[in-house]
Amino acid sequence: MFLCLMRHLILVFLIATFSVSAQKEVSKIPVNELELNTPLSMYEQDVFLLTGEEEFYRENENLRQNVLRNIEKGIREGQYAGYTASVIDGIKASTTTLFFYKEELYKVRWSFLPLDHPDLAANEDQLDRFLTEKYGPGDEQIPDLLKVWQSKKRYLQSFSEEYEFQIEYRDEKIHTLVEALK
């Protein structure tokens, strides 16, 4: 009886230790060297902030109004035009989008499209392996669709659809606040 209880306690301890260490990894190690909660001024030379005046938005008034409302609320979205932050494990994202709230980076989204990545499935596998090696097995998985790594403050996911693969890294508290403002 005592040995059974001890084994159970050791198993619970190992599971708790593993969960805490996985959470620490996502919190401490930035994705692609991009630090969340850093000022917009660090990225100004490499990011094109959307204004709502771009041709696409001028042709879609509802979307334009959404962008303008977000700007009024302190929410900015921009396309990363540099190179370094767009490459994950040697694979360049089709687009890298940076999201700011009150001029502070709170979310990054890397999108990989078949047009730029003819063997998208192979790239997905490589990127998921890279993230698993860097952050551990993850907290949640839906095979061939979604993988999630979480801590109290940070959230990282990879998400696969037929025509796109995305990696998103965000400050969960600010993301929740921003979503409530929209």
Residue pairs with C-beta under 8 A, 6 or more apart in sequence:
18 136
19 139
21 136
22 135
22 136
22 137
22 138
22 139
22 149
23 150
23 151
23 152
24 151
25 134
25 135
25 136
25 149
25 151
26 135
26 149
26 150
26 151
26 154
26 155
26 156
27 151
27 152
27 153
27 154
29 134
29 135
30 36
30 169
31 88
31 108
31 156
31 167
31 169
32 85
32 87
32 88
32 108
32 110
33 84
33 85
34 85
34 98
34 105
34 108
34 169
35 105
36 105
36 106
36 107
36 108
36 154
36 169
36 170
36 171
37 104
37 105
37 106
37 171
37 174
38 104
38 105
39 103
39 104
39 105
40 47
40 76
40 100
40 103
40 104
40 105
41 103
42 105
43 78
43 80
43 98
43 105
45 82
46 80
46 81
46 82
46 85
47 78
47 79
47 80
47 81
47 82
47 98
48 78
48 79
48 81
49 76
49 77
49 78
50 57
50 67
50 76
50 77
50 78
50 79
51 67
51 71
52 64
52 65
52 67
52 68
52 71
56 63
57 63
57 64
57 67
58 64
67 77
69 182
70 76
70 77
70 182
73 181
73 182
74 101
74 102
74 103
75 99
75 100
75 101
75 178
75 181
75 182
76 99
76 100
76 101
76 103
77 97
77 98
77 99
77 100
78 97
78 98
78 99
78 100
79 95
79 96
79 97
79 98
80 86
80 95
80 96
80 97
80 98
83 92
85 96
85 108
86 92
86 93
86 96
86 110
87 93
88 110
88 127
88 130
88 167
89 126
89 127
89 130
91 112
91 117
91 123
91 126
91 127
92 116
93 110
93 111
93 112
93 167
94 111
94 112
94 113
94 115
94 116
94 117
95 110
95 111
95 113
96 108
96 109
96 110
96 111
97 108
97 109
97 111
98 105
98 107
98 108
99 105
99 106
99 107
99 108
99 109
99 170
99 178
100 106
101 174
101 177
101 178
104 174
106 170
106 171
106 174
106 175
106 178
107 168
107 169
107 170
107 171
107 174
107 175
108 168
108 169
108 170
109 166
109 167
109 168
109 169
110 166
110 167
110 168
111 164
111 165
111 166
112 120
112 123
112 124
112 127
112 164
112 165
112 166
113 120
113 163
113 164
114 120
114 163
117 123
117 165
120 165
123 165
124 158
124 160
124 165
127 158
127 165
127 167
128 147
128 158
131 138
131 147
131 149
131 156
131 158
131 167
132 138
132 147
135 149
135 156
136 149
138 147
138 148
138 149
139 148
139 149
139 150
140 146
140 147
140 148
140 150
141 147
141 148
144 160
145 159
145 160
146 157
146 158
146 159
146 160
147 157
147 158
148 155
148 156
148 157
149 155
149 156
149 157
150 156
150 172
152 172
153 171
153 172
153 173
154 169
154 170
154 171
154 172
155 168
155 169
155 170
155 171
155 172
155 175
156 167
156 168
156 169
156 170
157 166
157 167
157 168
158 165
158 166
158 167
159 165
159 166
159 167
159 168
160 166
